Amino acid sequence: MLPAAAAPATHGPPLTAVCFSAVLCLAVLLPVVIGRIARWRTRRMLACCPRCGDLAVRRMQSEAVDVLHERVALQCGQCDTWRRAVVDDGYRRSRERRFARDRVRLQRRLTAAERRRPTRPPSTTRPGC
Ligand SMILES: [Zn+2]
């Protein structure tokens, strides 16, 4: 039979240890969550025009702020309003890829529309005249 002193303790962790670990987890996770929310809000702000609400972008300009961030300016395709924000480098690259995809898609639609167009120019005289 084991002596009473060798028996494992069956009580849970003390309340101070639980509180301390909760505060530690919060201190680690809170900056990450705040950073994610700020990044999401910045991307949402750049996603559509604040003036007309359109999604189209006519032109994009960017300049480096530091190693990880860039100042991006997007011109609205409808009302020419510029919207600017400082974003991480990944945002600029993703926008450039999106613009390339949009250009390819527009070129395909334009080519298909040109194929559907009649080759003979329409007659300038009315049939009844
Ligand atoms: Zn606009």
Backbone and ligand atoms as CSV (ligand in chain L), in Angstrom:
chain,resi,resn,atom,element,x,y,z
A,1,MET,N,N,0.838,-1.181,0.000
A,1,MET,CA,C,0.000,0.000,0.000
A,1,MET,C,C,0.880,1.239,0.000
A,2,LEU,N,N,0.486,2.235,-0.812
A,2,LEU,CA,C,1.275,3.456,-0.923
A,2,LEU,C,C,1.049,4.350,0.288
A,3,PRO,N,N,2.080,5.063,0.642
A,3,PRO,CA,C,1.862,6.026,1.723
A,3,PRO,C,C,1.033,7.211,1.211
A,4,ALA,N,N,0.417,7.894,2.075
A,4,ALA,CA,C,-0.476,9.002,1.718
A,4,ALA,C,C,0.263,10.147,1.052
A,5,ALA,N,N,1.544,10.340,1.379
A,5,ALA,CA,C,2.307,11.450,0.804
A,5,ALA,C,C,2.627,11.201,-0.674
A,6,ALA,N,N,2.721,9.920,-1.107
A,6,ALA,CA,C,3.066,9.605,-2.491
A,6,ALA,C,C,1.862,9.643,-3.422
A,7,ALA,N,N,0.668,9.739,-2.924
A,7,ALA,CA,C,-0.535,9.759,-3.759
A,7,ALA,C,C,-0.583,11.065,-4.562
A,8,PRO,N,N,-0.954,10.986,-5.851
A,8,PRO,CA,C,-1.016,12.214,-6.651
A,8,PRO,C,C,-2.111,13.147,-6.155
A,9,ALA,N,N,-1.828,14.443,-6.347
A,9,ALA,CA,C,-2.822,15.435,-5.938
A,9,ALA,C,C,-3.987,15.388,-6.912
A,10,THR,N,N,-5.173,15.466,-6.446
A,10,THR,CA,C,-6.349,15.360,-7.306
A,10,THR,C,C,-7.031,16.694,-7.523
A,11,HIS,N,N,-6.572,17.735,-6.908
A,11,HIS,CA,C,-7.237,19.029,-7.093
A,11,HIS,C,C,-6.757,19.689,-8.386
A,12,GLY,N,N,-7.558,20.573,-8.974
A,12,GLY,CA,C,-7.236,21.270,-10.223
A,12,GLY,C,C,-6.224,22.359,-10.000
A,13,PRO,N,N,-5.859,23.055,-11.065
A,13,PRO,CA,C,-4.873,24.126,-10.938
A,13,PRO,C,C,-5.420,25.277,-10.101
A,14,PRO,N,N,-4.533,25.962,-9.459
A,14,PRO,CA,C,-5.008,27.090,-8.662
A,14,PRO,C,C,-5.605,28.175,-9.553
A,15,LEU,N,N,-6.462,28.930,-9.005
A,15,LEU,CA,C,-7.172,29.970,-9.747
A,15,LEU,C,C,-6.213,31.014,-10.319
A,16,THR,N,N,-5.175,31.340,-9.618
A,16,THR,CA,C,-4.213,32.336,-10.126
A,16,THR,C,C,-3.486,31.825,-11.367
A,17,ALA,N,N,-3.170,30.536,-11.406
A,17,ALA,CA,C,-2.497,29.979,-12.585
A,17,ALA,C,C,-3.422,30.008,-13.800
A,18,VAL,N,N,-4.682,29.711,-13.600
A,18,VAL,CA,C,-5.648,29.748,-14.701
A,18,VAL,C,C,-5.811,31.183,-15.210
A,19,CYS,N,N,-5.933,32.123,-14.294
A,19,CYS,CA,C,-6.076,33.532,-14.701
A,19,CYS,C,C,-4.821,34.023,-15.415
A,20,PHE,N,N,-3.661,33.668,-14.898
A,20,PHE,CA,C,-2.415,34.108,-15.519
A,20,PHE,C,C,-2.284,33.535,-16.931
A,21,SER,N,N,-2.608,32.265,-17.112
A,21,SER,CA,C,-2.503,31.679,-18.460
A,21,SER,C,C,-3.544,32.285,-19.406
A,22,ALA,N,N,-4.714,32.628,-18.894
A,22,ALA,CA,C,-5.726,33.267,-19.738
A,22,ALA,C,C,-5.266,34.650,-20.186
A,23,VAL,N,N,-4.670,35.403,-19.277
A,23,VAL,CA,C,-4.159,36.731,-19.626
A,23,VAL,C,C,-3.011,36.610,-20.615
A,24,LEU,N,N,-2.173,35.623,-20.437
A,24,LEU,CA,C,-1.050,35.397,-21.355
A,24,LEU,C,C,-1.557,35.052,-22.762
A,25,CYS,N,N,-2.542,34.178,-22.848
A,25,CYS,CA,C,-3.124,33.835,-24.154
A,25,CYS,C,C,-3.769,35.058,-24.799
A,26,LEU,N,N,-4.461,35.839,-24.001
A,26,LEU,CA,C,-5.086,37.058,-24.517
A,26,LEU,C,C,-4.035,38.046,-25.012
A,27,ALA,N,N,-2.937,38.172,-24.286
A,27,ALA,CA,C,-1.874,39.100,-24.690
A,27,ALA,C,C,-1.216,38.661,-25.986
A,28,VAL,N,N,-1.192,37.382,-26.257
A,28,VAL,CA,C,-0.601,36.883,-27.499
A,28,VAL,C,C,-1.594,37.006,-28.656
A,29,LEU,N,N,-2.852,36.677,-28.414
A,29,LEU,CA,C,-3.833,36.639,-29.496
A,29,LEU,C,C,-4.424,37.999,-29.849
A,30,LEU,N,N,-4.514,38.894,-28.899
A,30,LEU,CA,C,-5.167,40.180,-29.151
A,30,LEU,C,C,-4.466,41.004,-30.235
A,31,PRO,N,N,-3.140,41.153,-30.223
A,31,PRO,CA,C,-2.506,41.896,-31.324
A,31,PRO,C,C,-2.727,41.255,-32.689
A,32,VAL,N,N,-2.757,39.936,-32.739
A,32,VAL,CA,C,-2.995,39.246,-34.012
A,32,VAL,C,C,-4.406,39.543,-34.513
A,33,VAL,N,N,-5.376,39.475,-33.617
A,33,VAL,CA,C,-6.761,39.735,-34.009
A,33,VAL,C,C,-6.932,41.188,-34.431
A,34,ILE,N,N,-6.340,42.113,-33.683
A,34,ILE,CA,C,-6.448,43.533,-34.040
A,34,ILE,C,C,-5.786,43.788,-35.387
A,35,GLY,N,N,-4.640,43.178,-35.646
A,35,GLY,CA,C,-3.973,43.328,-36.939
A,35,GLY,C,C,-4.807,42.786,-38.085
A,36,ARG,N,N,-5.430,41.647,-37.875
A,36,ARG,CA,C,-6.287,41.064,-38.917
A,36,ARG,C,C,-7.482,41.956,-39.218
A,37,ILE,N,N,-8.093,42.488,-38.177
A,37,ILE,CA,C,-9.253,43.365,-38.379
A,37,ILE,C,C,-8.837,44.629,-39.112
A,38,ALA,N,N,-7.700,45.215,-38.731
A,38,ALA,CA,C,-7.239,46.433,-39.413
A,38,ALA,C,C,-6.935,46.144,-40.883
A,39,ARG,N,N,-6.314,45.008,-41.160
A,39,ARG,CA,C,-6.011,44.640,-42.549
A,39,ARG,C,C,-7.290,44.419,-43.348
A,40,TRP,N,N,-8.261,43.754,-42.741
A,40,TRP,CA,C,-9.539,43.506,-43.411
A,40,TRP,C,C,-10.250,44.827,-43.710
A,41,ARG,N,N,-10.245,45.760,-42.736
A,41,ARG,CA,C,-10.906,47.051,-42.947
A,41,ARG,C,C,-10.228,47.845,-44.060
A,42,THR,N,N,-8.893,47.795,-44.116
A,42,THR,CA,C,-8.178,48.509,-45.171
A,42,THR,C,C,-8.521,47.934,-46.535
A,43,ARG,N,N,-8.542,46.630,-46.640
A,43,ARG,CA,C,-8.890,46.001,-47.925
A,43,ARG,C,C,-10.330,46.286,-48.321
A,44,ARG,N,N,-11.226,46.307,-47.337
A,44,ARG,CA,C,-12.624,46.638,-47.630
A,44,ARG,C,C,-12.732,48.074,-48.116
A,45,MET,N,N,-11.953,48.973,-47.515
A,45,MET,CA,C,-11.990,50.375,-47.901
A,45,MET,C,C,-11.521,50.543,-49.351
A,46,LEU,N,N,-10.536,49.753,-49.758
A,46,LEU,CA,C,-10.020,49.847,-51.113
A,46,LEU,C,C,-10.862,49.068,-52.116
A,47,ALA,N,N,-11.734,48.198,-51.642
A,47,ALA,CA,C,-12.469,47.315,-52.551
A,47,ALA,C,C,-13.439,48.074,-53.437
A,48,CYS,N,N,-14.103,49.080,-52.915
A,48,CYS,CA,C,-15.064,49.818,-53.730
A,48,CYS,C,C,-14.911,51.311,-53.493
A,49,CYS,N,N,-15.400,52.073,-54.439
A,49,CYS,CA,C,-15.264,53.526,-54.411
A,49,CYS,C,C,-16.123,54.107,-53.280
A,50,PRO,N,N,-15.558,54.990,-52.456
A,50,PRO,CA,C,-16.363,55.590,-51.387
A,50,PRO,C,C,-17.375,56.602,-51.909
A,51,ARG,N,N,-17.182,57.071,-53.132
A,51,ARG,CA,C,-18.077,58.093,-53.686
A,51,ARG,C,C,-19.263,57.480,-54.421
A,52,CYS,N,N,-18.976,56.526,-55.328
A,52,CYS,CA,C,-20.063,55.963,-56.141
A,52,CYS,C,C,-20.315,54.485,-55.830
A,53,GLY,N,N,-19.414,53.838,-55.097
A,53,GLY,CA,C,-19.612,52.449,-54.712
A,53,GLY,C,C,-19.280,51.442,-55.791
A,54,ASP,N,N,-18.686,51.883,-56.881
A,54,ASP,CA,C,-18.380,50.963,-57.973
A,54,ASP,C,C,-17.100,50.185,-57.671
A,55,LEU,N,N,-16.985,48.995,-58.258
A,55,LEU,CA,C,-15.832,48.137,-58.019
A,55,LEU,C,C,-14.728,48.326,-59.050
A,56,ALA,N,N,-15.029,49.007,-60.151
A,56,ALA,CA,C,-14.071,49.118,-61.255
A,56,ALA,C,C,-12.879,49.989,-60.854
A,57,VAL,N,N,-11.711,49.594,-61.342
A,57,VAL,CA,C,-10.480,50.343,-61.092
A,57,VAL,C,C,-9.852,50.657,-62.435
A,58,ARG,N,N,-9.597,51.930,-62.662
A,58,ARG,CA,C,-8.988,52.350,-63.922
A,58,ARG,C,C,-7.470,52.252,-63.861
A,59,ARG,N,N,-6.904,52.702,-62.766
A,59,ARG,CA,C,-5.442,52.747,-62.672
A,59,ARG,C,C,-5.019,52.489,-61.233
A,60,MET,N,N,-3.857,51.882,-61.076
A,60,MET,CA,C,-3.299,51.643,-59.749
A,60,MET,C,C,-1.875,52.157,-59.717
A,61,GLN,N,N,-1.553,52.886,-58.653
A,61,GLN,CA,C,-0.182,53.344,-58.434
A,61,GLN,C,C,0.247,52.878,-57.059
A,62,SER,N,N,1.526,52.582,-56.918
A,62,SER,CA,C,2.024,52.155,-55.609
A,62,SER,C,C,3.448,52.644,-55.428
A,63,GLU,N,N,3.774,52.910,-54.182
A,63,GLU,CA,C,5.143,53.283,-53.840
A,63,GLU,C,C,5.478,52.638,-52.503
A,64,ALA,N,N,6.743,52.277,-52.338
A,64,ALA,CA,C,7.173,51.591,-51.129
A,64,ALA,C,C,7.251,52.568,-49.965
A,65,VAL,N,N,6.686,52.162,-48.848
A,65,VAL,CA,C,6.789,52.940,-47.613
A,65,VAL,C,C,7.952,52.411,-46.788
A,66,ASP,N,N,8.005,51.109,-46.624
A,66,ASP,CA,C,9.131,50.436,-45.989
A,66,ASP,C,C,9.253,49.053,-46.631
A,67,VAL,N,N,9.959,48.171,-45.980
A,67,VAL,CA,C,10.220,46.865,-46.589
A,67,VAL,C,C,8.927,46.056,-46.758
A,68,LEU,N,N,8.018,46.168,-45.817
A,68,LEU,CA,C,6.826,45.330,-45.833
A,68,LEU,C,C,5.568,46.039,-46.331
A,69,HIS,N,N,5.572,47.354,-46.383
A,69,HIS,CA,C,4.341,48.076,-46.692
A,69,HIS,C,C,4.510,48.961,-47.915
A,70,GLU,N,N,3.375,49.182,-48.576
A,70,GLU,CA,C,3.341,50.060,-49.738
A,70,GLU,C,C,2.127,50.968,-49.645
A,71,ARG,N,N,2.256,52.149,-50.201
A,71,ARG,CA,C,1.135,53.069,-50.298
A,71,ARG,C,C,0.512,52.852,-51.675
A,72,VAL,N,N,-0.737,52.434,-51.684
A,72,VAL,CA,C,-1.431,52.089,-52.922
A,72,VAL,C,C,-2.505,53.136,-53.180
A,73,ALA,N,N,-2.604,53.571,-54.432
A,73,ALA,CA,C,-3.658,54.497,-54.845
A,73,ALA,C,C,-4.400,53.863,-56.012
A,74,LEU,N,N,-5.728,53.776,-55.876
A,74,LEU,CA,C,-6.574,53.196,-56.915
A,74,LEU,C,C,-7.516,54.272,-57.435
A,75,GLN,N,N,-7.627,54.379,-58.756
A,75,GLN,CA,C,-8.541,55.344,-59.360
A,75,GLN,C,C,-9.813,54.626,-59.766
A,76,CYS,N,N,-10.941,55.176,-59.377
A,76,CYS,CA,C,-12.230,54.574,-59.692
A,76,CYS,C,C,-12.448,54.577,-61.204
A,77,GLY,N,N,-13.003,53.502,-61.709
A,77,GLY,CA,C,-13.264,53.406,-63.136
A,77,GLY,C,C,-14.492,54.182,-63.575
A,78,GLN,N,N,-15.328,54.608,-62.646
A,78,GLN,CA,C,-16.560,55.324,-62.993
A,78,GLN,C,C,-16.440,56.834,-62.786
A,79,CYS,N,N,-15.941,57.262,-61.613
A,79,CYS,CA,C,-15.991,58.691,-61.284
A,79,CYS,C,C,-14.601,59.301,-61.097
A,80,ASP,N,N,-13.542,58.574,-61.368
A,80,ASP,CA,C,-12.158,59.060,-61.291
A,80,ASP,C,C,-11.699,59.443,-59.881
A,81,THR,N,N,-12.414,59.029,-58.869
A,81,THR,CA,C,-11.999,59.314,-57.501
A,81,THR,C,C,-10.841,58.396,-57.120
A,82,TRP,N,N,-9.822,58.978,-56.461
A,82,TRP,CA,C,-8.694,58.178,-56.005
A,82,TRP,C,C,-8.949,57.745,-54.576
A,83,ARG,N,N,-8.608,56.524,-54.262
A,83,ARG,CA,C,-8.635,56.041,-52.887
A,83,ARG,C,C,-7.262,55.491,-52.568
A,84,ARG,N,N,-6.741,55.869,-51.391
A,84,ARG,CA,C,-5.364,55.531,-51.036
A,84,ARG,C,C,-5.319,54.871,-49.673
A,85,ALA,N,N,-4.352,53.975,-49.507
A,85,ALA,CA,C,-4.140,53.328,-48.207
A,85,ALA,C,C,-2.755,52.708,-48.202
A,86,VAL,N,N,-2.237,52.496,-47.007
A,86,VAL,CA,C,-0.977,51.779,-46.836
A,86,VAL,C,C,-1.319,50.321,-46.569
A,87,VAL,N,N,-0.794,49.446,-47.407
A,87,VAL,CA,C,-1.104,48.019,-47.315
A,87,VAL,C,C,0.181,47.213,-47.335
A,88,ASP,N,N,0.048,45.927,-47.071
A,88,ASP,CA,C,1.225,45.064,-47.168
A,88,ASP,C,C,1.487,44.728,-48.636
A,89,ASP,N,N,2.665,44.215,-48.888
A,89,ASP,CA,C,3.086,43.958,-50.261
A,89,ASP,C,C,2.214,42.904,-50.946
A,90,GLY,N,N,1.682,41.974,-50.189
A,90,GLY,CA,C,0.835,40.931,-50.766
A,90,GLY,C,C,-0.427,41.486,-51.402
A,91,TYR,N,N,-0.952,42.569,-50.838
A,91,TYR,CA,C,-2.166,43.158,-51.409
A,91,TYR,C,C,-1.896,43.674,-52.819
A,92,ARG,N,N,-0.769,44.378,-53.002
A,92,ARG,CA,C,-0.445,44.918,-54.320
A,92,ARG,C,C,-0.308,43.791,-55.346
A,93,ARG,N,N,0.390,42.731,-54.948
A,93,ARG,CA,C,0.565,41.613,-55.882
A,93,ARG,C,C,-0.759,40.955,-56.221
A,94,SER,N,N,-1.641,40.802,-55.224
A,94,SER,CA,C,-2.941,40.178,-55.513
A,94,SER,C,C,-3.776,41.073,-56.429
A,95,ARG,N,N,-3.712,42.408,-56.245
A,95,ARG,CA,C,-4.438,43.316,-57.142
A,95,ARG,C,C,-3.889,43.240,-58.563
A,96,GLU,N,N,-2.579,43.150,-58.693
A,96,GLU,CA,C,-1.994,43.056,-60.031
A,96,GLU,C,C,-2.426,41.763,-60.725
A,97,ARG,N,N,-2.474,40.667,-59.982
A,97,ARG,CA,C,-2.956,39.411,-60.572
A,97,ARG,C,C,-4.426,39.531,-60.968
A,98,ARG,N,N,-5.224,40.198,-60.131
A,98,ARG,CA,C,-6.631,40.384,-60.456
A,98,ARG,C,C,-6.795,41.244,-61.708
A,99,PHE,N,N,-5.989,42.304,-61.822
A,99,PHE,CA,C,-6.055,43.143,-63.023
A,99,PHE,C,C,-5.678,42.344,-64.263
A,100,ALA,N,N,-4.660,41.499,-64.163
A,100,ALA,CA,C,-4.256,40.680,-65.306
A,100,ALA,C,C,-5.392,39.735,-65.709
A,101,ARG,N,N,-6.051,39.118,-64.726
A,101,ARG,CA,C,-7.182,38.230,-65.038
A,101,ARG,C,C,-8.326,39.006,-65.677
A,102,ASP,N,N,-8.602,40.208,-65.153
A,102,ASP,CA,C,-9.679,41.023,-65.731
A,102,ASP,C,C,-9.360,41.412,-67.166
A,103,ARG,N,N,-8.099,41.772,-67.428
A,103,ARG,CA,C,-7.726,42.140,-68.800
A,103,ARG,C,C,-7.909,40.965,-69.750
A,104,VAL,N,N,-7.518,39.767,-69.318
A,104,VAL,CA,C,-7.677,38.578,-70.161
A,104,VAL,C,C,-9.154,38.309,-70.404
A,105,ARG,N,N,-9.969,38.410,-69.366
A,105,ARG,CA,C,-11.404,38.158,-69.510
A,105,ARG,C,C,-12.053,39.191,-70.438
A,106,LEU,N,N,-11.681,40.466,-70.288
A,106,LEU,CA,C,-12.238,41.494,-71.164
A,106,LEU,C,C,-11.801,41.290,-72.614
A,107,GLN,N,N,-10.546,40.884,-72.802
A,107,GLN,CA,C,-10.062,40.648,-74.161
A,107,GLN,C,C,-10.824,39.495,-74.809
A,108,ARG,N,N,-11.112,38.442,-74.033
A,108,ARG,CA,C,-11.894,37.313,-74.574
A,108,ARG,C,C,-13.298,37.756,-74.955
A,109,ARG,N,N,-13.925,38.547,-74.102
A,109,ARG,CA,C,-15.284,39.028,-74.411
A,109,ARG,C,C,-15.280,39.918,-75.641
A,110,LEU,N,N,-14.255,40.767,-75.746
A,110,LEU,CA,C,-14.176,41.650,-76.905
A,110,LEU,C,C,-13.972,40.845,-78.177
A,111,THR,N,N,-13.119,39.846,-78.130
A,111,THR,CA,C,-12.883,38.996,-79.290
A,111,THR,C,C,-14.157,38.249,-79.677
A,112,ALA,N,N,-14.876,37.726,-78.689
A,112,ALA,CA,C,-16.129,37.016,-78.981
A,112,ALA,C,C,-17.166,37.964,-79.560
A,113,ALA,N,N,-17.239,39.193,-79.056
A,113,ALA,CA,C,-18.203,40.163,-79.593
A,113,ALA,C,C,-17.845,40.546,-81.026
A,114,GLU,N,N,-16.556,40.651,-81.316
A,114,GLU,CA,C,-16.150,40.975,-82.686
A,114,GLU,C,C,-16.465,39.832,-83.643
A,115,ARG,N,N,-16.386,38.590,-83.162
A,115,ARG,CA,C,-16.733,37.452,-84.024
A,115,ARG,C,C,-18.216,37.423,-84.347
A,116,ARG,N,N,-19.051,37.824,-83.372
A,116,ARG,CA,C,-20.511,37.813,-83.592
A,116,ARG,C,C,-20.968,38.956,-84.482
A,117,ARG,N,N,-20.170,39.993,-84.572
A,117,ARG,CA,C,-20.557,41.161,-85.370
A,117,ARG,C,C,-20.577,40.786,-86.851
A,118,PRO,N,N,-21.585,41.259,-87.599
A,118,PRO,CA,C,-21.628,40.931,-89.030
A,118,PRO,C,C,-20.434,41.535,-89.754
A,119,THR,N,N,-19.923,40.785,-90.706
A,119,THR,CA,C,-18.734,41.236,-91.439
A,119,THR,C,C,-19.076,42.312,-92.448
A,120,ARG,N,N,-20.293,42.257,-92.997
A,120,ARG,CA,C,-20.697,43.260,-93.978
A,120,ARG,C,C,-21.253,44.483,-93.243
A,121,PRO,N,N,-20.842,45.661,-93.625
A,121,PRO,CA,C,-21.380,46.844,-92.945
A,121,PRO,C,C,-22.859,46.981,-93.230
A,122,PRO,N,N,-23.628,47.492,-92.287
A,122,PRO,CA,C,-25.070,47.640,-92.502
A,122,PRO,C,C,-25.341,48.648,-93.624
A,123,SER,N,N,-26.417,48.409,-94.298
A,123,SER,CA,C,-26.797,49.265,-95.414
A,123,SER,C,C,-27.255,50.622,-94.889
A,124,THR,N,N,-26.860,51.676,-95.582
A,124,THR,CA,C,-27.255,53.028,-95.150
A,124,THR,C,C,-28.606,53.440,-95.697
A,125,THR,N,N,-29.097,52.720,-96.698
A,125,THR,CA,C,-30.422,53.046,-97.248
A,125,THR,C,C,-31.478,52.189,-96.593
A,126,ARG,N,N,-32.612,52.768,-96.356
A,126,ARG,CA,C,-33.714,52.014,-95.773
A,126,ARG,C,C,-34.359,51.146,-96.839
A,127,PRO,N,N,-34.892,49.990,-96.461
A,127,PRO,CA,C,-35.484,49.104,-97.466
A,127,PRO,C,C,-36.692,49.730,-98.153
A,128,GLY,N,N,-37.443,50.585,-97.488
A,128,GLY,CA,C,-38.649,51.136,-98.075
A,128,GLY,C,C,-38.384,52.334,-98.980
A,129,CYS,N,N,-37.236,52.920,-98.928
A,129,CYS,CA,C,-36.977,54.153,-99.676
A,129,CYS,C,C,-36.445,53.923,-101.056
L,1,ZN,ZN,ZN,-16.320,56.071,-58.053
